[in-house]
Amino acid sequence: MFKGSITALITPFVNGKLDEEAFGAFVDWQILEGSHGVVPCGTTGESPTLTHEEHKRVVEICIEAAKRRVPVIAGTGSNSTDEAIALTRHAKNAGADGALIVTPYYNKPSQEGLIVHFRSIADAVDLPLIIYNIPGRSVIDMSLNTMTELAKHSNIVGVKDATADLSRPLQLRQQLGEEFCQLSGEDATVVAFLAQGGAGCISVTANVAPRMCAEMHDAWVRGDYDGVWRYRDKLASLHEVMFCEPNPAPAKYGVHLLGKCSSEVRHPLLSLSEPGRGRVEKTMKTSGLLV
């Protein structure tokens, strides 16, 4: 259903406000560069600092700009089940192709609580849902048994796995088969994730290198493994520098260097430091993204 290089989109701001024009143009550029899908309002989109109205508007602009050329998977997660249902319902009504829903953060539900949370959303909104399992940010880790139980629901179609545990995609593939869509949440290990049964990656690096990321996935599908290795090696330093400081400050600065938007982020995040700016610019030049 969802596969390839799917960009976890930044959200451009200018003087503290959502830059709607820059965002719409950025979505269009991503698609023209070959991205196989886009995710508005994920972590990289600074969803925790968006107001509800801004969140909804970002999803709407993304869908309008995408024009059905690639899937739009809207970030609609929350640590409140009712809030997640409301955001997911809005995404469906706006025309999203799916929703990415993070495991509830801070309140630390049990595995049974996770089942109730995700089933409640899936029951309330008829839309393909991707579980977003990221223990490093949400504290809780959804077990494979819990995921297998949730996959019985027809609307729960896949997972974004940001655990960096490369045994998981193979184990889950053995339990659920190829139809359950497994997407990597870790750019640096994406090739290994594909080899273990994954279908694609929700990528931070694709913000600055959409064509390279997409072409690497295209090479994988063709069975051009020499091409995959070349892209893997070329992208490695970009993957690293995109997390030299808290995400999405490095990605936003990189997109700014490409002339697509301001590098502005919202507090409590800070704009990239001077050393960080130097690292991002140098790496993008070395990778051929900047002349």
Buried (B, 14 or more C-beta within 10 A) or exposed (E): BBBBBBBBBBBBBEEEEBBBEBBBBBBBBBBEBBBBBBBBBBBBBBBEBBEEEBBBBBBBBBBEBBEEBBBBBBBBBBBEBEEBBBBBBBBBEBBBBBBBBBBBBEEEBEBEBBBEBBBBBBEBBEBBBBBBBBBEEBEBBBEBEBBBBBBEBEBBBBBBBBBBBBEBBBBBBEEBEEEBBBBBBBBBBBBBBBBBBBBBBBBBBBBBBBBBBBBBBBBBEEEBEEBBEBBBEBBBBBBBBBBBBEBBBBBBBBBBBBEBBBBBBEEEBEBBEEEBBEBBBEBBEEBEBBE
